[in-house]
Amino acid sequence: MDEGWWYAQGEDKGGPLSIAQVHALVRAGTIGAQTLVWRPGRLTWNPLHEVAELMQPGLRMEPVLLDFGPATAHSTRPAPPLPELDAEPVFAPRAARTDADPWLSDAPLETPAPRQRAPGLPPAGPWRRFFARLFDVWTMAIPAGFFLGAVVARIWPAFGLWMESPSSTPALGVIILPLALVFEAVFFGLFGTTLGKLMFGIRVTLRDGGRPNFLQYLGRAAWVYLSGLGLGIPFVTLITMGRQFFEVKDGRPATYDQNRYLVQASGTGVLRTGLATLALAGLTAGLVFVNQRETARSVRYYAGFEWTNPATQLRADIPRGWQYRQEANDTGDVVHTFYSDTVIAVFAFEGGMERVSLDDYQRVWTMAVRPSMELDQRARPINVKGRLGLQMKGAMAKDASQHVDATLLKSGAQVWRMVMVGTSGRDPDTAATTALRELLFQTVPAAAPDSAPRGNTI
C-alpha cells in the first residue's frame, strides 16, 4: 500500500503522500531522517529513518540541523551528524489523542484513533503464535480427515483404501494440511477467531482496522501454507517456520502479514493460562496415542499378524500387506474385513443350513445380494484346501469397474463365504488373495457341529 503517509517536521505538516512523494521530499530537503511519519494502521509516529517501508537503497538523508544555542555568523561549530539508524529519535512521539484531524489543531502531535488497535495491546510473540498455530492445525485436521474418509472415500473407494494403508501416512499429512487451513478459514469466518487463537489470546485484524472476512482470512491461510508451513513438506517446514519465528521475534511482522494484517496479543490471566496448558497437554497426549496406534498398525501391515476365527477358535497367520477390522453389516451382524491397497475381502458365515445343499444356497444367496452385486448365476467348482467350494465372479451394481470374486464353502450346518472386491479396476482374484482365501478357510473345520451359533450375512 503506497498511499496514505503523513509527515510532521516542526510547523510543517502534510499528507497523505505516496512513498514516491515522500522520497521526492527527502531529495528536495523538505524532510529528513528525523521527520516524524505516520499512516493509518501504525501505532505511533516514528522518525523516517526507523520506517523500513520508506527507506530506499541509495536514498541520501541530509543531516538534520538542530538548535544548539546562539551562534555567530562566523561560528566554526560543526553541524551535528546524521543520526545512526539505531540512535534514539530526536523527536519522541507524543501521546495519542482522539481528534478526528490532527492537522486542524494546535494540540500535541497524535496518532489518529479511528480504526486503530487499542492502546497497550502488543504484538503477539513468536512462541504464543507457534502454539496457537499448532493447536489450530491439529484440531482442524480432525474435520479435514473426517471429510476425506466420509465423503471422498465414499465417492472414490480406492482412495479410501489407500488412506487406510500405513504407507499413505506421510502423503496423507501433506493432503490434510491445506484442507485443515480451509476449515480454519471457515471457522474464523463464522466466529471471528479460531480455537488456538481463542485459547492463547491472539487477535488477527486488518491493518486499517476491522476483522478479516472469510475470503480475506482464506487468502492469509494460503500465504501461511506457502511461506509459513512450507507446503507441509518435512524439513522445508522447519526452515520456513524458523524464518517466520525470527521475523516476529525481532519485532517485524511475518511475511504473510506484512501490509495486510495485525496479530496482537491480549492479556493472559490464570484461567486462560491454565486452560491453554491443559489444552496443550491434552493435544500432546492425543498425538502420542495416535502415534502409538499408527506404529502398531504399521507393524501389523509390514510384518503380518496372527488372526483367530471367533466362531471356531482356529488361527491363521495373515501375511504382510493386509489389515483387519471387525465390523457390523447392515443387519447388525459381525463380519470380518481384510483389506489391502486394492482389495477388500469380507469373510462371514451363515448357520442353520443343515438341510440346504451348497448349490441351493448359491442360487438363493446370488438372488439375495443382487441389489448390491451382479454375480454369475452359474458357479464353478473350486478346490479349497482339499474341499469342494463354489466360485462366482461379477461386479458391484453401482460401479461395474469394481470386480467381485465370491467363494462359498459348506461345513456341517454352516455356509462360509469370502467376498473379494477389487477397487482398482482389476480382477481381485490374484496370487495374494488366493493365499489369503486359503488361510481364512483353513480356520473352518471339516464339519462344523449343528449346535454352532447362527452366523451372519453380508
N, C-alpha and C positions, 0 to 999 in steps of 0.2 A: 504494500500500500504506500504510494509515493506522496499523496496529498494529505494536507492537514497539519503541517508543522507550524508552531508559533515560536517567536523568539522575543526576548526581553534583554535589553542592554542599556542600563541607566534609564533615561526617559524615553528611549527609542524602543518602540514595541511594534510588532507587525505579525501578520499571518492571515489566513493559512497559506502555506507555501509548499511547493513540491520539493523533493530532495535536490533536483537540478537548480531550483531557485535559491535554495539555501547555499549550495556550492557557489553560485554566482555572487551572492552577497559576501561570502568569505573572500573570494578573489578580489572583490571590489574594496575590501577592507571595512565594510559596513559592520560586520560582525566578526567575532574571533573565537579563539579556543575556549574562553571563559564565558561566552554568551550563553545565557540560560535558554534552553529549548524544551518544548513540550508538545505532545499531540494527544488526542483522545485515546484512551486505553493505557496511558502511562500513569504511574502512581504519583510521581513528583516531577518538578522541574530539575533538569540536570545541566551541567556545563556541556557545551557542544562536544568537547574532546572526549567525554565519557560515553557518548552515544555511538555505538558501533555502526548503527544503520546510516549515520550521516558522515562517517569517515570514508574518504576516497583515497586510494593509492595515488601518491603524487600531489595531493592537495596541500598547499602551503598555508600554514596557520601563522599569521603575523603576530608578533609579540603584543601583549596587552599592556598598555601604559597605565600604571597605577599612580595615584597621588601619594607622593612620599613627603609632602610638606612644601613650604615655599622654596623656590629655586630661582636663581637669576638667569638672565639670558645667556650668561657665559658659564653656566654651570657645566662641569665636566662629569657630573654623576651619571653613570650609565643607566639605561632603561632596564627594568627588571627582565629577566629571561622568560621565555615561553614556558609555562608550567609543564612539568612532565605528566604523562598520562596517569601515573599513579599518585600524583600530588593531590592534596586536599583542594577542593574548589574554592576560589576566592569568594564567590557569592554563594552562600548556603541557601538552599530552598527555604522559602518562608512557609508559615503554617497555612494549611489549606482552608479556604472559605467556601461558602456556598452561593456566592453571587453568580448570576446567570452569565455575565460577560465580564471577564477580568479587566478588559481594556477601558471600560466606561467608568472606572472607579479609581480614586487615588489611594485605595486601601492597599495593604501589602500584597505582593505577588502571591498567587494562589493556584491550586490545582482545581480545575472545574469539577464540580460534583456530579453532573448528570452522567448516568450510566457508568459510574466508577466503582471499583471494588471498595468494600468497607474498610475504613482506616484500621490498621493493626492486623489485617488478615494477610499473613505472609504467604509466599510461595510454598508449595508442598515440597518437602525434602525428598531426596532420591530413595531412601530406604522405605519411607511410607508409601511412595508411589510404586515401588517394586512389589511390596507385599499386597497392596491393593490390586495391582495388575495380576499377580499370581493367583489371588483369590478369585478374581473375575474370570480368568481364563479357565480355571478348573471347574468352577461352578457352572459356567456357561457351556462347558464341554459335555455336561450331563444331558441337557436337552438336545445338543447337537448330535451326540451319539444315539440318543433315542430316535431322532428324526431319521438318521441313516438306517438304523435297524428296523424301525417300524414302518417307514414309508418307502425309502429307496430299495431296501432288501425285499419288500413285498412286491414291488414293481419289477425288480431285477434280481431274481433268486440267486444267480451266480455271484452277484456282488455280496449278497448276504452270507453265502458260504465262505467267500474269501474273507469277509470280516471276522468269521469265527476262527479262521486259521491263525495260530500264533505267529506265523511268518508274516502276517499282514500288519502286525503291531506298529513298526516304525512308520510305514507309509500311511497307516490309518491315522496316526497322530498328526501328520502333515495335512491330511484331508480335513480332520476335525477342527484344527485351529482356525482357519478363516471362517468356517461355519459358526464357530463359537463367537467370533467377533461380530458376526451379523446378528446373532441372538443378543449379544451385549448391546448393540445399537438399538434393537427393538425394545429391550428392557429400559434403556436410557430414554428413548423417545416416549415411552409410556409413563415413566415415573420420575424422570429428571435426574436420575442417579443410577448407580449400579450397586450390587451388594458389597463389592470390595470398597468402593468409594464411600458408601454409607458407613461401613464398618470402621474405616480408617480416617473419617472426617475430611474427605477430599471433595472439592468442588471444581467442576470444569465449566467455564463460562467463555463467551466470546470476548475478544479484547475490547470491543466497544460497548460491552455490557450485554446482558441477556443470556438466556440459556440456549445452547445449540438444539436445533430440531433433529429429527431422525436422520434426514439426509446429510446434514452437516456433521453429525456425530459419526455416521457411517463413513463419510469421507475421511474423517480423522482416524477411524479404526483402520481404514485401508492404508493410511500412511504409517500407523503403528505397526501393522502387519509387515509392511515393506522395510521401513528403516529402523523400527524398534525391535521387532521379533525376527527379522531376517528370514521371512517366509517359513519360519518354523524349522529350518534346516539345522541339524545339530552342528555345533561348533560355530557356525555362522551366527546363530542366535546369541552366543556368548559375546562375540565381537560387537554386534550391533547394540545389544543391551548395555554392554560395558561403555560404549561410546556415549549413549544417552545418559547413563548414570553419571558420568563425569561432567557432561554438559550441565546437568541440573545441579550437581554438587558445587560447581564453580559459579552458580548464580545465573546461568543462562537458561533460556527455555530449551526444551527438547526440540529437535529439528522438525518434528511433526506438529509442534505448537507455535512455531515462530510466526509472528504477524497475524495469528489467527485466534489462538486460544490462551486463556489464563488458567493455570492449575494451581489452586490455592488450598490452604490447609486451615481448618478450624481448630479450636482448642480441643484437647483430649482430656476428659475427666477420668475419674476412677472407673466409672461404669463402662465407658467406651473402651478404655484400655483393657479392662477385664474381658469384655466381650470379644475384642479383637484377638486377645491372647487365646481364649478358648476356641475361637473360630480357626485360628492357625493350627492349634493343637489337633482339633478335630480333622482338619484338612490333611495334616501330616499323617495322622493315624489311618485315615481313609486311603491315602496314597500307598502307605505301607501294606495295608490289607490287599488292595488291588494288585500291587506288585507281587505279593506272595502267591495270589491265585494265578496270576499270569505265568509265574515261574513254574508252578506245579502243572499247569496246563501245557506249557511248553515241553516239560519233561515227558509227560504222557504222550504228547504228539510225536516227539522225535525219538523216543525210546520204546514206545509201545506200553501196554499195560495189561493186567490180568482182569478179566471180567467174569463175574459169577451170574449165571442164569437164576433169577429169583424163584422161578417156578420149579426148577429141577435141582438146584444147588450144584450143578455141574459147571466146571470152569473152562475158560478158553483164553489163550494168550493172544490178544489182539495185536497185530503188527503195527509198526510205526506208520504215521501218516493218517491215522484215524482218530476221531474224537467221539465222545459218547455223552449222551444225556438221556435221562429217563423223563418221558413226557406223558401227557394225557391227550387222547384224541377227542373228537367232537362229542363222543358219548361218555367221556369221563374215564374210559379205561386206560390202563397204563400200557404204553408201547415203548420199545427200546430203539433209539435212533442213533445210528452210527453215520458219521459224515466226514468226507474229505473235502478237498478244494473243489471237486467237480461232481461228487455223487452223494446222494442222501439214501441211506439204507435203513428201512424200518422193519424191525423183527418183532413178531407178535404171534399169538396162538388163539384158538377158539376151542373150548371144551364142549362136552356133551355130544360128540359126533360118533357114538358107538355104532349106530345103525346106518350111518351115512358113508357111502363109498367116496374115495378121493375124486373120482370122475364126476359124481353128482355134486359134490361140494364145489368143484371147479366151475361147473356151469352156473350154479346158483350165485356163487361169490362174484363171478365175472359180471353178471347182470346187476348185482347189488352196488358195485363200485363204478358202474357206467357213468354216473353224473360227474365223476372226477377223473376217471381213466377210461381210455378206449383200448381194450385188450383183445387179442385174438380169441375167438370162440373156441378154436381147437388148440389144445395144449400138446406139447411134445414131451415124451418121457425123458427123464434126466436121471442120471445116477448121482445120488447124494450120499457120499460115504458108504457105498455099498447098498443103499436102499433106493426104492423107486420113488421118484418125485415127478411133478409136472411143472413145466416151464412155459410161460406165456410172455409175449412181447407186445408192445403198444406204445402209446404216448399219452401225455396229460391232455385232458379235454380242452382246457383253456389255452394251452400252448403246445402245439404239435412238435416244436423243436426239442421239448423235454421228453426224451425217450424213457420208456419204462420197461423193466425186466422183473417179472414176478415168478417166484418159485413156491410150490406147495408141497408139504410132506405130512403124511398121516402117521401118528404114533398112538396106538390104542384109541382112546376116546378124544384125542386132541388132533387138530389140524394146525400145523405151524406154517407161517407164511414169512417170506422175506421179499419185500418190495423195494427195488432199487430205482431211483430216478436220477437221470443224468441232467445236469444243469448247463452243460457246455455245448449242447447240440450234438453230442456223440452218444453212441450206444454205451450204456453203463456196464454191460457185460464184458469185463476185462479180466486180465490175469489177477489183478489186485482184488477186484470184487469177488471173483471166483474163490480166491483163498479165504476171504472174509466169510463168504457163504458157507463154506465147508467147516470153518471153525465154529460158526454160530450153530449150525445144525448138529455139530458134534456134541453140543450141550443138550440135545434132545435124546432121551433114552429110546432104545429099540421098541419098547412097548410101554407107554405110559399107563399107570393104573386108572381104572374107571372112576375112582374116587378123587382124581385130581381136580383142583379148583377150576371153576368155569373161567375161560380165558377172555380175550378182548378182541376187538375188531379195529381195522384201520380203514 
